[in-house]
Amino acid sequence: MVRKNVVDGVSLTINQGEIFSILGPNGAGKTTLLRMLSTQLPVDGGTASIFNYDVSKQPEQVRRIIGMTGQFTTIDNDLTAMENMEIIGRLNGLSRKQALSRADELLERFSLTNVKAKELSAFSGGMRRRLDLASSLMTHPRLIILDEPTTGLDPITRSEMWNTIRQLVNEGSTVLLTTQYLEEADQLADHIAIIRNGKVMAQGTPNDLKNLIGDTHLEIRYDNKHQMRDAQRIISGHLPSTHISRSSESDTLILNMKESTDMLDLLNHLHDLNLTPDEFSTSKPSLDDVFVRIVSQDTGKADKAIGK
């Protein structure tokens, strides 16, 4: 049997009071990493510590200072909201009085007081997510681990969750977030790590990552397909280090340009060769562009692209 390392040589430092997001394709090892950090899975090699507590050697201490919300709700459909909160509080060492008091506080904060006596089977998806996040805060955790907390939510409810997460950080919490919505990471995260096959391929602030693939996108379109092919060949020779892709939806070439002078020089060069584009536009790269570029490359090329 071949043993596969789901998490392999991951090295991350998360600053207190920030939102740190882990991105990666399905099967990249995101959830496995979070389960290791939350003591649900053993750390087979290396070390992991949370606020100076060793995850492997001091799991009880780690559990006392973290709260976790998974991509699939962990609350019980046959119980009421208050009953769920009370049980979670008691399991985390609170007395019944403490658990009920904290539950009331959190249910009010998450606008769930009016449904606290209802069974969860009557809850909407957004209400379940709010309750799941509330339950993870029962013990005032210093680190909140959120594994795809907004999956399946409508845009309005997702935006409300974003505001809640920001508020938690403003109050002093630290958040470790995985998400399948790159816009979410771009909006929320102070730092981001992109992992693939259990390895960190790139990490930094959202702007740092965007700068990895070029400062500006230049999109040029030709009505004539022959002209577009000629232009692509000319561009490859004129700017050999520039990454060029072709839109599958239109006859458009997309270039990642490092310098604005290169852009002007290229357009003048194409004009001199009677290959002036019918249309062109510029835009800044998005986190989506970074993600696709990094996870779609082979390991050697990706390492080179991020300066490893």
Residue pairs with C-beta under 8 A, 6 or more apart in sequence:
5 198
6 29
6 32
6 198
7 29
7 32
7 33
7 36
7 198
8 29
8 197
8 198
8 199
9 46
9 198
9 199
9 200
10 29
10 33
10 195
10 198
10 199
10 200
11 200
12 20
12 22
12 193
12 200
12 203
14 20
14 174
14 176
14 191
15 174
15 190
15 191
16 51
16 142
16 174
17 169
17 172
17 173
17 174
18 169
18 174
18 175
18 190
18 191
19 165
19 169
19 174
19 175
19 177
19 188
19 189
19 190
20 174
20 175
20 176
20 177
20 189
20 190
20 191
20 192
20 193
21 177
21 178
21 179
21 184
21 185
21 188
21 189
21 191
21 192
21 193
22 30
22 33
22 34
22 176
22 177
22 178
22 192
22 193
22 195
23 30
23 178
23 179
23 182
23 185
23 192
23 193
23 194
23 195
23 291
24 30
24 194
24 195
24 196
24 295
25 196
25 295
28 195
28 196
28 197
28 198
28 295
29 195
29 197
29 198
30 147
30 178
30 195
31 71
31 147
31 178
32 41
32 198
33 195
34 68
34 145
34 147
34 176
34 178
35 41
36 42
36 43
36 48
36 55
37 48
37 50
37 55
37 66
37 145
37 176
38 62
38 63
38 66
38 68
38 145
39 55
39 59
39 62
39 63
42 56
43 55
43 56
47 54
47 55
47 56
48 54
48 55
48 56
49 55
50 62
50 65
50 66
50 143
51 65
51 142
51 143
53 61
53 62
53 65
54 62
55 62
63 92
64 92
64 93
64 139
65 141
65 142
65 143
66 141
66 142
66 143
66 144
66 145
67 136
67 137
67 138
67 139
67 141
67 143
67 144
67 145
68 136
68 144
68 145
68 146
68 147
69 129
69 132
69 133
69 135
69 136
69 144
69 145
69 146
69 147
69 149
70 132
70 147
70 148
71 147
71 148
71 149
71 151
71 178
73 128
73 129
73 132
74 132
74 135
75 84
75 120
75 128
75 131
75 132
75 135
76 83
76 84
76 87
76 120
77 119
77 120
77 121
78 119
78 120
78 121
79 87
79 119
79 120
80 116
80 117
80 118
80 119
80 120
81 107
81 112
81 115
81 116
81 117
81 118
81 120
81 123
81 131
82 100
82 103
82 107
82 116
82 117
84 120
84 131
84 135
85 99
85 102
85 103
85 106
85 107
85 131
85 134
85 135
85 138
86 96
86 99
86 100
86 103
88 99
88 135
88 138
89 98
89 99
89 100
89 102
89 103
89 138
89 139
90 96
90 99
92 138
92 139
93 139
94 102
94 138
94 139
99 138
102 138
103 116
103 138
104 113
104 116
106 134
106 135
106 137
106 138
107 113
107 116
107 134
109 134
110 130
110 131
110 133
110 134
110 164
111 130
112 127
112 130
112 131
112 134
115 122
115 123
115 127
120 128
120 131
123 131
125 152
125 153
125 157
126 153
126 154
126 157
126 160
129 149
129 150
129 153
129 157
129 161
130 161
130 164
132 149
133 146
133 149
133 161
133 164
136 144
136 145
137 144
137 168
141 173
142 173
142 174
143 173
143 174
143 175
143 176
144 168
144 173
144 174
144 175
144 176
145 175
145 176
146 165
146 175
146 176
146 177
146 178
147 178
148 178
148 179
148 180
149 161
149 165
149 177
149 179
150 157
150 158
150 161
150 162
150 179
150 181
150 184
151 179
151 180
153 161
158 181
158 184
162 184
162 187
162 188
165 175
165 177
165 188
166 188
168 175
169 175
175 188
177 184
177 185
177 188
177 189
179 185
182 286
182 287
182 288
182 291
183 287
185 192
185 206
185 287
186 206
186 286
186 287
189 206
190 205
191 203
191 204
191 205
192 203
192 204
192 205
192 206
192 209
192 287
193 200
193 202
193 203
194 200
194 201
194 202
194 203
194 209
194 290
194 291
194 294
194 295
195 201
196 294
196 295
196 302
199 299
201 294
201 295
201 302
201 303
201 306
202 209
202 212
202 290
202 294
202 302
202 306
203 209
204 212
206 287
209 287
209 290
210 284
210 285
210 286
210 287
210 289
210 290
212 290
212 293
212 294
212 305
212 306
213 243
213 256
213 285
213 289
213 290
213 293
213 305
214 242
214 243
214 255
214 256
214 257
214 258
214 285
215 257
215 258
215 259
215 260
215 284
215 285
216 256
216 257
216 260
216 263
216 282
216 283
216 284
216 285
217 254
217 255
217 256
217 257
217 282
217 283
217 284
217 285
217 289
218 254
218 255
218 257
218 263
218 266
218 280
218 281
218 282
219 247
219 252
219 253
219 254
219 255
219 280
219 281
219 282
219 283
220 231
220 252
220 253
220 255
220 270
220 277
220 279
220 280
221 228
221 250
221 251
221 252
221 253
221 277
221 278
221 279
221 280
222 228
222 231
222 251
222 275
222 277
222 278
223 251
223 278
225 251
227 275
228 251
228 253
230 275
231 253
231 270
231 275
231 277
232 244
232 246
232 253
234 269
234 270
234 273
234 275
235 242
235 244
235 253
235 255
235 266
235 270
236 244
238 266
238 269
239 255
239 262
239 266
242 255
242 256
242 257
242 258
242 262
243 255
243 256
243 293
244 253
244 254
244 255
245 253
245 254
246 252
246 253
246 254
247 253
247 254
255 266
256 285
256 289
257 263
257 266
263 282
267 276
267 277
267 280
270 276
270 277
293 305
294 302
294 305
294 306
297 305
